[in-house]
């Protein structure tokens, strides 16, 4: 199987760097634009398997908006939402919007990496050989 390609949308530079580093170490290719505007300009010809996005982003953007935009280009993408305000209502809203996993901040970077691995493993296991 090819390395999973992850789109990481996180406006906190330190967290973005840490997650990117660990995903790279785990064998993933990572695209980590610094702004939501850069996400909107991604080349749809470049495949992406998993979206990892923060719920609240800079300039009034949010993870729900990012998922909606990304799903237009990559309808089969798996999605992880990270939020400091995770509660049952947000989790339900996130699942209704199409997120596969919701992770509450503060969290360990390993939890994010583990969720990416679990989603990519499950997705590749469902594909016929």
N, CA, C and O atoms as CSV, one atom per row, in Angstrom:
chain,resi,resn,atom,element,x,y,z
A,1,UNK,N,N,0.835,-1.187,0.000
A,1,UNK,CA,C,0.000,0.000,0.000
A,1,UNK,C,C,0.877,1.246,0.000
A,1,UNK,O,O,1.911,1.284,0.667
A,2,UNK,N,N,0.467,2.254,-0.741
A,2,UNK,CA,C,1.151,3.527,-0.770
A,2,UNK,C,C,1.010,4.213,0.585
A,2,UNK,O,O,0.078,3.938,1.341
A,3,UNK,N,N,1.948,5.108,0.878
A,3,UNK,CA,C,1.861,5.875,2.118
A,3,UNK,C,C,0.580,6.690,2.141
A,3,UNK,O,O,0.230,7.323,1.145
A,4,UNK,N,N,-0.120,6.683,3.261
A,4,UNK,CA,C,-1.312,7.528,3.357
A,4,UNK,C,C,-0.912,8.994,3.230
A,4,UNK,O,O,0.142,9.405,3.715
A,5,UNK,N,N,-1.753,9.763,2.582
A,5,UNK,CA,C,-1.504,11.197,2.426
A,5,UNK,C,C,-2.503,11.931,3.315
A,5,UNK,O,O,-3.715,11.760,3.187
A,6,UNK,N,N,-1.970,12.748,4.216
A,6,UNK,CA,C,-2.780,13.424,5.224
A,6,UNK,C,C,-2.789,14.923,4.956
A,6,UNK,O,O,-1.745,15.524,4.704
A,7,UNK,N,N,-3.970,15.517,5.013
A,7,UNK,CA,C,-4.125,16.960,4.950
A,7,UNK,C,C,-4.345,17.443,6.378
A,7,UNK,O,O,-5.362,17.128,6.995
A,8,UNK,N,N,-3.403,18.200,6.895
A,8,UNK,CA,C,-3.469,18.710,8.261
A,8,UNK,C,C,-3.777,20.202,8.228
A,8,UNK,O,O,-3.003,20.986,7.680
A,9,UNK,N,N,-4.905,20.593,8.814
A,9,UNK,CA,C,-5.304,21.998,8.862
A,9,UNK,C,C,-5.346,22.400,10.341
A,9,UNK,O,O,-6.307,22.122,11.059
A,10,UNK,N,N,-4.283,23.056,10.760
A,10,UNK,CA,C,-4.102,23.467,12.156
A,10,UNK,C,C,-3.375,24.802,12.150
A,10,UNK,O,O,-2.291,24.917,11.579
A,11,UNK,N,N,-3.966,25.814,12.783
A,11,UNK,CA,C,-3.350,27.137,12.756
A,11,UNK,C,C,-2.312,27.353,13.864
A,11,UNK,O,O,-1.601,28.358,13.854
A,12,UNK,N,N,-2.221,26.441,14.796
A,12,UNK,CA,C,-1.187,26.529,15.829
A,12,UNK,C,C,0.102,25.942,15.255
A,12,UNK,O,O,0.192,24.736,15.027
A,13,UNK,N,N,1.100,26.799,15.022
A,13,UNK,CA,C,2.333,26.360,14.360
A,13,UNK,C,C,3.026,25.217,15.080
A,13,UNK,O,O,3.479,24.267,14.441
A,14,UNK,N,N,3.115,25.296,16.395
A,14,UNK,CA,C,3.818,24.259,17.153
A,14,UNK,C,C,3.094,22.917,17.043
A,14,UNK,O,O,3.722,21.887,16.798
A,15,UNK,N,N,1.783,22.932,17.223
A,15,UNK,CA,C,1.031,21.684,17.111
A,15,UNK,C,C,1.106,21.142,15.684
A,15,UNK,O,O,1.250,19.935,15.487
A,16,UNK,N,N,1.011,22.021,14.696
A,16,UNK,CA,C,1.109,21.592,13.295
A,16,UNK,C,C,2.459,20.918,13.042
A,16,UNK,O,O,2.521,19.867,12.405
A,17,UNK,N,N,3.523,21.519,13.536
A,17,UNK,CA,C,4.859,20.955,13.362
A,17,UNK,C,C,4.980,19.597,14.058
A,17,UNK,O,O,5.503,18.644,13.480
A,18,UNK,N,N,4.497,19.514,15.297
A,18,UNK,CA,C,4.585,18.249,16.048
A,18,UNK,C,C,3.815,17.124,15.368
A,18,UNK,O,O,4.323,16.011,15.229
A,19,UNK,N,N,2.594,17.416,14.946
A,19,UNK,CA,C,1.772,16.392,14.293
A,19,UNK,C,C,2.395,15.990,12.958
A,19,UNK,O,O,2.458,14.804,12.636
A,20,UNK,N,N,2.854,16.969,12.181
A,20,UNK,CA,C,3.518,16.661,10.901
A,20,UNK,C,C,4.712,15.748,11.124
A,20,UNK,O,O,4.874,14.746,10.428
A,21,UNK,N,N,5.542,16.094,12.091
A,21,UNK,CA,C,6.749,15.303,12.371
A,21,UNK,C,C,6.400,13.860,12.707
A,21,UNK,O,O,7.013,12.928,12.187
A,22,UNK,N,N,5.419,13.683,13.572
A,22,UNK,CA,C,5.044,12.327,13.984
A,22,UNK,C,C,4.382,11.548,12.855
A,22,UNK,O,O,4.606,10.345,12.721
A,23,UNK,N,N,3.581,12.209,12.051
A,23,UNK,CA,C,2.965,11.523,10.915
A,23,UNK,C,C,4.029,11.108,9.904
A,23,UNK,O,O,3.984,10.001,9.368
A,24,UNK,N,N,4.987,12.000,9.644
A,24,UNK,CA,C,6.103,11.642,8.745
A,24,UNK,C,C,6.859,10.445,9.303
A,24,UNK,O,O,7.179,9.503,8.578
A,25,UNK,N,N,7.137,10.494,10.585
A,25,UNK,CA,C,7.859,9.397,11.241
A,25,UNK,C,C,7.070,8.086,11.116
A,25,UNK,O,O,7.651,7.004,11.033
A,26,UNK,N,N,5.751,8.203,11.105
A,26,UNK,CA,C,4.892,7.029,10.980
A,26,UNK,C,C,4.661,6.588,9.539
A,26,UNK,O,O,3.879,5.670,9.292
A,27,UNK,N,N,5.329,7.229,8.590
A,27,UNK,CA,C,5.230,6.792,7.199
A,27,UNK,C,C,4.173,7.487,6.362
A,27,UNK,O,O,3.876,7.045,5.252
A,28,UNK,N,N,3.603,8.558,6.869
A,28,UNK,CA,C,2.583,9.289,6.115
A,28,UNK,C,C,3.213,10.442,5.347
A,28,UNK,O,O,4.209,11.024,5.776
A,29,UNK,N,N,2.623,10.755,4.217
A,29,UNK,CA,C,2.945,11.994,3.509
A,29,UNK,C,C,1.964,13.034,4.043
A,29,UNK,O,O,0.776,12.748,4.191
A,30,UNK,N,N,2.454,14.234,4.331
A,30,UNK,CA,C,1.599,15.246,4.954
A,30,UNK,C,C,1.620,16.535,4.147
A,30,UNK,O,O,2.675,17.021,3.741
A,31,UNK,N,N,0.430,17.073,3.927
A,31,UNK,CA,C,0.256,18.403,3.358
A,31,UNK,C,C,-0.293,19.239,4.506
A,31,UNK,O,O,-1.337,18.910,5.071
A,32,UNK,N,N,0.409,20.325,4.856
A,32,UNK,CA,C,0.006,21.126,6.010
A,32,UNK,C,C,0.015,22.613,5.669
A,32,UNK,O,O,0.932,23.335,6.059
A,33,UNK,N,N,-0.999,23.071,4.944
A,33,UNK,CA,C,-1.060,24.488,4.619
A,33,UNK,C,C,-1.186,25.330,5.891
A,33,UNK,O,O,-1.750,24.884,6.891
A,34,UNK,N,N,-0.661,26.533,5.836
A,34,UNK,CA,C,-0.694,27.404,7.012
A,34,UNK,C,C,-2.023,28.123,7.175
A,34,UNK,O,O,-2.350,28.569,8.275
A,35,UNK,N,N,-2.801,28.245,6.094
A,35,UNK,CA,C,-4.072,28.967,6.166
A,35,UNK,C,C,-5.180,28.172,5.473
A,35,UNK,O,O,-4.922,27.284,4.661
A,36,UNK,N,N,-6.406,28.516,5.817
A,36,UNK,CA,C,-7.553,27.882,5.167
A,36,UNK,C,C,-7.609,28.285,3.692
A,36,UNK,O,O,-8.025,27.491,2.848
A,37,UNK,N,N,-7.196,29.498,3.385
A,37,UNK,CA,C,-7.176,29.924,1.984
A,37,UNK,C,C,-6.291,29.002,1.147
A,37,UNK,O,O,-6.618,28.700,-0.001
A,38,UNK,N,N,-5.168,28.553,1.720
A,38,UNK,CA,C,-4.293,27.614,1.007
A,38,UNK,C,C,-4.989,26.275,0.791
A,38,UNK,O,O,-4.769,25.618,-0.227
A,39,UNK,N,N,-5.822,25.868,1.735
A,39,UNK,CA,C,-6.578,24.616,1.593
A,39,UNK,C,C,-7.507,24.725,0.385
A,39,UNK,O,O,-7.644,23.782,-0.395
A,40,UNK,N,N,-8.138,25.880,0.242
A,40,UNK,CA,C,-9.087,26.081,-0.853
A,40,UNK,C,C,-8.398,26.024,-2.222
A,40,UNK,O,O,-9.048,25.778,-3.237
A,41,UNK,N,N,-7.095,26.250,-2.243
A,41,UNK,CA,C,-6.362,26.250,-3.510
A,41,UNK,C,C,-5.598,24.950,-3.763
A,41,UNK,O,O,-4.796,24.892,-4.695
A,42,UNK,N,N,-5.819,23.921,-2.974
A,42,UNK,CA,C,-5.113,22.657,-3.182
A,42,UNK,C,C,-5.467,22.053,-4.533
A,42,UNK,O,O,-6.589,22.195,-5.020
A,43,UNK,N,N,-4.505,21.385,-5.121
A,43,UNK,CA,C,-4.699,20.730,-6.413
A,43,UNK,C,C,-5.506,19.446,-6.205
A,43,UNK,O,O,-5.026,18.518,-5.554
A,44,UNK,N,N,-6.723,19.381,-6.748
A,44,UNK,CA,C,-7.547,18.186,-6.555
A,44,UNK,C,C,-6.966,16.928,-7.206
A,44,UNK,O,O,-7.411,15.817,-6.917
A,45,UNK,N,N,-5.975,17.102,-8.082
A,45,UNK,CA,C,-5.343,15.939,-8.714
A,45,UNK,C,C,-4.406,15.217,-7.750
A,45,UNK,O,O,-4.032,14.070,-7.997
A,46,UNK,N,N,-4.024,15.871,-6.661
A,46,UNK,CA,C,-3.166,15.244,-5.651
A,46,UNK,C,C,-4.054,14.530,-4.632
A,46,UNK,O,O,-4.790,15.193,-3.901
A,47,UNK,N,N,-4.007,13.213,-4.563
A,47,UNK,CA,C,-4.902,12.468,-3.668
A,47,UNK,C,C,-4.589,12.725,-2.192
A,47,UNK,O,O,-3.436,12.904,-1.800
A,48,UNK,N,N,-5.646,12.738,-1.395
A,48,UNK,CA,C,-5.535,12.883,0.059
A,48,UNK,C,C,-6.447,11.833,0.682
A,48,UNK,O,O,-7.599,11.684,0.273
A,49,UNK,N,N,-5.929,11.101,1.677
A,49,UNK,CA,C,-6.704,10.034,2.313
A,49,UNK,C,C,-7.415,10.462,3.584
A,49,UNK,O,O,-8.533,10.024,3.859
A,50,UNK,N,N,-6.749,11.336,4.374
A,50,UNK,CA,C,-7.288,11.718,5.677
A,50,UNK,C,C,-7.138,13.221,5.878
A,50,UNK,O,O,-6.083,13.794,5.608
A,51,UNK,N,N,-8.204,13.848,6.353
A,51,UNK,CA,C,-8.178,15.242,6.781
A,51,UNK,C,C,-8.112,15.267,8.301
A,51,UNK,O,O,-8.901,14.602,8.973
A,52,UNK,N,N,-7.171,16.032,8.840
A,52,UNK,CA,C,-7.113,16.302,10.272
A,52,UNK,C,C,-7.238,17.805,10.400
A,52,UNK,O,O,-6.385,18.541,9.905
A,53,UNK,N,N,-8.292,18.275,11.060
A,53,UNK,CA,C,-8.499,19.717,11.173
A,53,UNK,C,C,-8.921,20.107,12.587
A,53,UNK,O,O,-9.621,19.375,13.286
A,54,UNK,N,N,-8.466,21.283,12.968
A,54,UNK,CA,C,-8.910,21.883,14.219
A,54,UNK,C,C,-10.334,22.379,14.000
A,54,UNK,O,O,-10.721,22.668,12.868
A,55,UNK,N,N,-11.101,22.477,15.053
A,55,UNK,CA,C,-12.470,22.963,14.930
A,55,UNK,C,C,-12.477,24.469,14.700
A,55,UNK,O,O,-13.120,24.962,13.772
A,56,UNK,N,N,-11.755,25.198,15.551
A,56,UNK,CA,C,-11.682,26.657,15.405
A,56,UNK,C,C,-10.365,27.025,14.752
A,56,UNK,O,O,-9.292,26.638,15.215
A,57,UNK,N,N,-10.464,27.771,13.681
A,57,UNK,CA,C,-9.278,28.172,12.929
A,57,UNK,C,C,-9.222,29.694,12.832
A,57,UNK,O,O,-10.189,30.381,13.160
A,58,UNK,N,N,-8.110,30.200,12.390
A,58,UNK,CA,C,-7.900,31.639,12.270
A,58,UNK,C,C,-8.872,32.269,11.281
A,58,UNK,O,O,-9.439,31.594,10.421
A,59,UNK,N,N,-9.047,33.561,11.424
A,59,UNK,CA,C,-9.857,34.372,10.505
A,59,UNK,C,C,-11.313,33.924,10.420
A,59,UNK,O,O,-11.950,34.068,9.376
A,60,UNK,N,N,-11.843,33.379,11.522
A,60,UNK,CA,C,-13.246,33.002,11.565
A,60,UNK,C,C,-13.601,31.709,10.854
A,60,UNK,O,O,-14.780,31.383,10.719
A,61,UNK,N,N,-12.596,30.966,10.395
A,61,UNK,CA,C,-12.856,29.689,9.725
A,61,UNK,C,C,-13.035,28.586,10.765
A,61,UNK,O,O,-12.690,28.754,11.935
A,62,UNK,N,N,-13.583,27.451,10.314
A,62,UNK,CA,C,-13.748,26.311,11.223
A,62,UNK,C,C,-13.598,25.001,10.459
A,62,UNK,O,O,-13.629,24.968,9.229
A,63,UNK,N,N,-13.438,23.936,11.214
A,63,UNK,CA,C,-13.220,22.622,10.632
A,63,UNK,C,C,-14.388,22.104,9.808
A,63,UNK,O,O,-14.184,21.342,8.862
A,64,UNK,N,N,-15.598,22.499,10.146
A,64,UNK,CA,C,-16.770,22.068,9.389
A,64,UNK,C,C,-16.713,22.642,7.970
A,64,UNK,O,O,-17.010,21.955,6.992
A,65,UNK,N,N,-16.330,23.900,7.885
A,65,UNK,CA,C,-16.169,24.568,6.592
A,65,UNK,C,C,-15.064,23.892,5.777
A,65,UNK,O,O,-15.210,23.671,4.575
A,66,UNK,N,N,-13.966,23.569,6.447
A,66,UNK,CA,C,-12.853,22.906,5.761
A,66,UNK,C,C,-13.295,21.550,5.225
A,66,UNK,O,O,-13.007,21.219,4.074
A,67,UNK,N,N,-13.990,20.762,6.041
A,67,UNK,CA,C,-14.443,19.448,5.589
A,67,UNK,C,C,-15.369,19.575,4.381
A,67,UNK,O,O,-15.242,18.811,3.424
A,68,UNK,N,N,-16.283,20.515,4.414
A,68,UNK,CA,C,-17.205,20.691,3.289
A,68,UNK,C,C,-16.436,20.995,2.001
A,68,UNK,O,O,-16.750,20.444,0.946
A,69,UNK,N,N,-15.445,21.859,2.085
A,69,UNK,CA,C,-14.637,22.204,0.912
A,69,UNK,C,C,-13.824,21.011,0.428
A,69,UNK,O,O,-13.777,20.726,-0.768
A,70,UNK,N,N,-13.191,20.323,1.358
A,70,UNK,CA,C,-12.325,19.199,1.006
A,70,UNK,C,C,-13.145,18.047,0.435
A,70,UNK,O,O,-12.694,17.374,-0.492
A,71,UNK,N,N,-14.331,17.811,0.969
A,71,UNK,CA,C,-15.176,16.711,0.474
A,71,UNK,C,C,-15.629,16.931,-0.964
A,71,UNK,O,O,-15.908,15.970,-1.680
A,72,UNK,N,N,-15.704,18.199,-1.395
A,72,UNK,CA,C,-16.051,18.458,-2.795
A,72,UNK,C,C,-14.975,17.896,-3.723
A,72,UNK,O,O,-15.273,17.420,-4.818
A,73,UNK,N,N,-13.733,17.956,-3.275
A,73,UNK,CA,C,-12.612,17.484,-4.090
A,73,UNK,C,C,-12.296,16.021,-3.850
A,73,UNK,O,O,-11.907,15.303,-4.771
A,74,UNK,N,N,-12.462,15.583,-2.624
A,74,UNK,CA,C,-12.106,14.217,-2.227
A,74,UNK,C,C,-13.293,13.601,-1.484
A,74,UNK,O,O,-13.285,13.559,-0.254
A,75,UNK,N,N,-14.308,13.126,-2.197
A,75,UNK,CA,C,-15.541,12.651,-1.540
A,75,UNK,C,C,-15.336,11.483,-0.578
A,75,UNK,O,O,-16.133,11.307,0.344
A,76,UNK,N,N,-14.297,10.688,-0.768
A,76,UNK,CA,C,-14.085,9.497,0.063
A,76,UNK,C,C,-13.131,9.735,1.233
A,76,UNK,O,O,-12.776,8.791,1.938
A,77,UNK,N,N,-12.715,10.978,1.447
A,77,UNK,CA,C,-11.711,11.266,2.468
A,77,UNK,C,C,-12.248,10.959,3.874
A,77,UNK,O,O,-13.406,11.238,4.182
A,78,UNK,N,N,-11.397,10.387,4.709
A,78,UNK,CA,C,-11.709,10.197,6.127
A,78,UNK,C,C,-11.387,11.512,6.827
A,78,UNK,O,O,-10.527,12.261,6.364
A,79,UNK,N,N,-12.066,11.804,7.937
A,79,UNK,CA,C,-11.870,13.108,8.574
A,79,UNK,C,C,-11.832,13.004,10.092
A,79,UNK,O,O,-12.610,12.283,10.715
A,80,UNK,N,N,-10.892,13.757,10.661
A,80,UNK,CA,C,-10.706,13.839,12.110
A,80,UNK,C,C,-10.842,15.299,12.522
A,80,UNK,O,O,-10.188,16.172,11.950
A,81,UNK,N,N,-11.681,15.564,13.503
A,81,UNK,CA,C,-11.859,16.905,14.050
A,81,UNK,C,C,-11.214,16.960,15.421
A,81,UNK,O,O,-11.427,16.082,16.256
A,82,UNK,N,N,-10.413,18.012,15.648
A,82,UNK,CA,C,-9.778,18.224,16.949
A,82,UNK,C,C,-10.387,19.487,17.547
A,82,UNK,O,O,-10.466,20.516,16.876
A,83,UNK,N,N,-10.821,19.416,18.816
A,83,UNK,CA,C,-11.470,20.577,19.419
A,83,UNK,C,C,-11.210,20.667,20.911
A,83,UNK,O,O,-11.236,19.668,21.629
A,84,UNK,N,N,-10.963,21.872,21.355
A,84,UNK,CA,C,-10.817,22.121,22.791
A,84,UNK,C,C,-12.176,22.160,23.467
A,84,UNK,O,O,-12.257,22.101,24.694
A,85,UNK,N,N,-13.229,22.256,22.698
A,85,UNK,CA,C,-14.574,22.357,23.245
A,85,UNK,C,C,-15.422,21.140,22.926
A,85,UNK,O,O,-16.637,21.244,22.754
A,86,UNK,N,N,-14.777,19.995,22.850
A,86,UNK,CA,C,-15.513,18.778,22.513
A,86,UNK,C,C,-16.517,18.454,23.611
A,86,UNK,O,O,-16.171,18.424,24.792
A,87,UNK,N,N,-17.732,18.219,23.223
A,87,UNK,CA,C,-18.790,17.786,24.123
A,87,UNK,C,C,-19.720,16.899,23.305
A,87,UNK,O,O,-19.566,16.815,22.086
A,88,UNK,N,N,-20.674,16.240,23.941
A,88,UNK,CA,C,-21.539,15.330,23.178
A,88,UNK,C,C,-22.267,15.999,22.012
A,88,UNK,O,O,-22.457,15.376,20.968
A,89,UNK,N,N,-22.678,17.261,22.178
A,89,UNK,CA,C,-23.384,17.947,21.090
A,89,UNK,C,C,-22.452,18.211,19.909
A,89,UNK,O,O,-22.838,18.020,18.755
A,90,UNK,N,N,-21.234,18.649,20.195
A,90,UNK,CA,C,-20.270,18.886,19.117
A,90,UNK,C,C,-19.921,17.575,18.428
A,90,UNK,O,O,-19.834,17.516,17.202
A,91,UNK,N,N,-19.722,16.528,19.215
A,91,UNK,CA,C,-19.390,15.226,18.631
A,91,UNK,C,C,-20.512,14.750,17.703
A,91,UNK,O,O,-20.237,14.234,16.620
A,92,UNK,N,N,-21.751,14.917,18.111
A,92,UNK,CA,C,-22.889,14.510,17.275
A,92,UNK,C,C,-22.950,15.359,16.011
A,92,UNK,O,O,-23.171,14.840,14.917
A,93,UNK,N,N,-22.754,16.656,16.165
A,93,UNK,CA,C,-22.752,17.557,15.000
A,93,UNK,C,C,-21.618,17.203,14.039
A,93,UNK,O,O,-21.794,17.233,12.821
A,94,UNK,N,N,-20.457,16.868,14.596
A,94,UNK,CA,C,-19.300,16.498,13.775
A,94,UNK,C,C,-19.573,15.214,13.002
A,94,UNK,O,O,-19.261,15.122,11.815
A,95,UNK,N,N,-20.151,14.233,13.667
A,95,UNK,CA,C,-20.457,12.971,12.975
A,95,UNK,C,C,-21.508,13.191,11.890
A,95,UNK,O,O,-21.419,12.607,10.810
A,96,UNK,N,N,-22.505,14.031,12.176
A,96,UNK,CA,C,-23.519,14.356,11.170
A,96,UNK,C,C,-22.899,15.049,9.958
A,96,UNK,O,O,-23.360,14.868,8.831
A,97,UNK,N,N,-21.854,15.842,10.192
A,97,UNK,CA,C,-21.179,16.564,9.113
A,97,UNK,C,C,-20.244,15.661,8.315
A,97,UNK,O,O,-19.809,16.023,7.222
A,98,UNK,N,N,-19.932,14.464,8.871
A,98,UNK,CA,C,-19.088,13.527,8.140
A,98,UNK,C,C,-17.733,13.254,8.756
A,98,UNK,O,O,-16.909,12.569,8.150
A,99,UNK,N,N,-17.481,13.775,9.947
A,99,UNK,CA,C,-16.220,13.451,10.615
A,99,UNK,C,C,-16.292,12.031,11.156
A,99,UNK,O,O,-17.316,11.612,11.695
A,100,UNK,N,N,-15.195,11.296,11.006
A,100,UNK,CA,C,-15.129,9.923,11.487
A,100,UNK,C,C,-14.706,9.844,12.943
A,100,UNK,O,O,-15.109,8.936,13.670
A,101,UNK,N,N,-13.885,10.809,13.366
A,101,UNK,CA,C,-13.315,10.806,14.713
A,101,UNK,C,C,-13.310,12.234,15.248
A,101,UNK,O,O,-13.033,13.177,14.506
A,102,UNK,N,N,-13.615,12.392,16.530
A,102,UNK,CA,C,-13.487,13.676,17.216
A,102,UNK,C,C,-12.522,13.468,18.364
A,102,UNK,O,O,-12.700,12.563,19.180
A,103,UNK,N,N,-11.487,14.317,18.428
A,103,UNK,CA,C,-10.476,14.226,19.483
A,103,UNK,C,C,-10.525,15.515,20.282
A,103,UNK,O,O,-10.508,16.611,19.721
A,104,UNK,N,N,-10.587,15.371,21.593
A,104,UNK,CA,C,-10.662,16.529,22.477
A,104,UNK,C,C,-9.273,17.001,22.872
A,104,UNK,O,O,-8.421,16.203,23.263
A,105,UNK,N,N,-9.051,18.317,22.765
A,105,UNK,CA,C,-7.818,18.943,23.254
A,105,UNK,C,C,-7.990,19.222,24.737
A,105,UNK,O,O,-9.114,19.471,25.172
A,106,UNK,N,N,-6.966,19.194,25.503
A,106,UNK,CA,C,-5.616,18.825,25.102
A,106,UNK,C,C,-5.528,17.320,24.868
A,106,UNK,O,O,-6.197,16.524,25.527
A,107,UNK,N,N,-4.692,16.965,23.924
A,107,UNK,CA,C,-4.501,15.556,23.590
A,107,UNK,C,C,-3.031,15.324,23.290
A,107,UNK,O,O,-2.272,16.261,23.042
A,108,UNK,N,N,-2.652,14.076,23.320
A,108,UNK,CA,C,-1.283,13.718,22.927
A,108,UNK,C,C,-1.234,13.628,21.413
A,108,UNK,O,O,-2.202,13.211,20.777
A,109,UNK,N,N,-0.115,14.015,20.842
A,109,UNK,CA,C,0.069,13.912,19.395
A,109,UNK,C,C,-0.108,12.454,18.968
A,109,UNK,O,O,-0.624,12.175,17.885
A,110,UNK,N,N,0.318,11.541,19.816
A,110,UNK,CA,C,0.185,10.111,19.512
A,110,UNK,C,C,-1.277,9.709,19.305
A,110,UNK,O,O,-1.560,8.784,18.544
A,111,UNK,N,N,-2.196,10.388,19.967
A,111,UNK,CA,C,-3.623,10.078,19.796
A,111,UNK,C,C,-4.081,10.460,18.382
A,111,UNK,O,O,-4.861,9.734,17.765
A,112,UNK,N,N,-3.604,11.579,17.878
A,112,UNK,CA,C,-3.943,12.012,16.528
A,112,UNK,C,C,-3.344,11.045,15.509
A,112,UNK,O,O,-4.017,10.615,14.572
A,113,UNK,N,N,-2.071,10.712,15.707
A,113,UNK,CA,C,-1.392,9.781,14.798
A,113,UNK,C,C,-2.081,8.422,14.825
A,113,UNK,O,O,-2.264,7.802,13.778
A,114,UNK,N,N,-2.462,7.957,16.001
A,114,UNK,CA,C,-3.160,6.679,16.126
A,114,UNK,C,C,-4.494,6.681,15.398
A,114,UNK,O,O,-4.874,5.685,14.781
A,115,UNK,N,N,-5.206,7.802,15.470
A,115,UNK,CA,C,-6.491,7.896,14.774
A,115,UNK,C,C,-6.290,7.863,13.258
A,115,UNK,O,O,-7.071,7.241,12.537
A,116,UNK,N,N,-5.241,8.532,12.780
A,116,UNK,CA,C,-4.934,8.494,11.342
A,116,UNK,C,C,-4.610,7.069,10.921
A,116,UNK,O,O,-5.112,6.587,9.905
A,117,UNK,N,N,-3.778,6.400,11.694
A,117,UNK,CA,C,-3.412,5.008,11.373
A,117,UNK,C,C,-4.638,4.104,11.360
A,117,UNK,O,O,-4.801,3.279,10.461
A,118,UNK,N,N,-5.496,4.263,12.358
A,118,UNK,CA,C,-6.696,3.425,12.429
A,118,UNK,C,C,-7.596,3.656,11.213
A,118,UNK,O,O,-8.118,2.700,10.638
A,119,UNK,N,N,-7.777,4.909,10.824
A,119,UNK,CA,C,-8.636,5.202,9.671
A,119,UNK,C,C,-8.030,4.687,8.371
A,119,UNK,O,O,-8.740,4.133,7.531
A,120,UNK,N,N,-6.735,4.864,8.202
A,120,UNK,CA,C,-6.118,4.397,6.953
A,120,UNK,C,C,-6.059,2.876,6.903
A,120,UNK,O,O,-6.177,2.285,5.830
A,121,UNK,N,N,-5.877,2.243,8.051
A,121,UNK,CA,C,-5.890,0.771,8.090
A,121,UNK,C,C,-7.273,0.234,7.767
A,121,UNK,O,O,-7.418,-0.721,7.003
A,122,UNK,N,N,-8.291,0.856,8.356
A,122,UNK,CA,C,-9.663,0.410,8.116
A,122,UNK,C,C,-10.051,0.634,6.661
A,122,UNK,O,O,-10.712,-0.214,6.062
A,123,UNK,N,N,-9.654,1.750,6.092
A,123,UNK,CA,C,-9.994,2.057,4.703
A,123,UNK,C,C,-9.309,1.095,3.752
A,123,UNK,O,O,-9.931,0.614,2.805
A,124,UNK,N,N,-8.023,0.804,3.991
A,124,UNK,CA,C,-7.311,-0.099,3.084
A,124,UNK,C,C,-7.806,-1.537,3.255
A,124,UNK,O,O,-7.766,-2.313,2.301
A,125,UNK,N,N,-8.270,-1.905,4.450
A,125,UNK,CA,C,-8.787,-3.254,4.666
A,125,UNK,C,C,-10.114,-3.452,3.928
A,125,UNK,O,O,-10.452,-4.576,3.556
A,126,UNK,N,N,-10.870,-2.366,3.715
A,126,UNK,CA,C,-12.148,-2.476,3.035
A,126,UNK,C,C,-12.005,-2.579,1.532
A,126,UNK,O,O,-12.918,-3.051,0.854
A,127,UNK,N,N,-10.865,-2.142,0.996
A,127,UNK,CA,C,-10.665,-2.179,-0.449
A,127,UNK,C,C,-10.340,-3.593,-0.894
A,127,UNK,O,O,-9.589,-4.298,-0.220
A,128,UNK,N,N,-10.893,-4.012,-2.014
A,128,UNK,CA,C,-10.552,-5.348,-2.520
A,128,UNK,C,C,-9.110,-5.395,-2.986
A,128,UNK,O,O,-8.585,-4.389,-3.462
A,129,UNK,N,N,-8.460,-6.538,-2.859
A,129,UNK,CA,C,-7.056,-6.667,-3.265
A,129,UNK,C,C,-6.927,-6.790,-4.748
A,129,UNK,O,O,-5.815,-6.907,-5.263
